[in-house]
């Protein structure tokens, strides 16, 4: 049993690097790929459905980050020519764009709820975005909180 385990471990150690060398993935970060992604992001921002809940500040931040990345590609031509500071800036801009668009995409998701009105057998469907539902919940909590603070005048 020990021999079998030792042989299989030895075989795994020898074949691991050889297998990894053949399946190595290359990251293609080219100006053309960025241009296509930028075009797709701008189209999604403009259609009014994909990122319908994105704020104007976040939209401006995404556009500024895309402009900075495009400027780096225009100046240097490729990622390999970038200095480490510029690569770090590009990576940070990409992360910022991803975070903003992921959050906006989640907030723009449409959620539908089927419910019956009291005293009726008729089912209605009410659809709203996640952000609208969150705002409605926060507004109702604020109304309840404000109503608790109202002090009634004496004599009522």
Beta strands, then each sheet from edge to edge (+ up, - down):
strand 1: 110-116
strand 2: 123-129
sheet 1: 1+ 2-
end
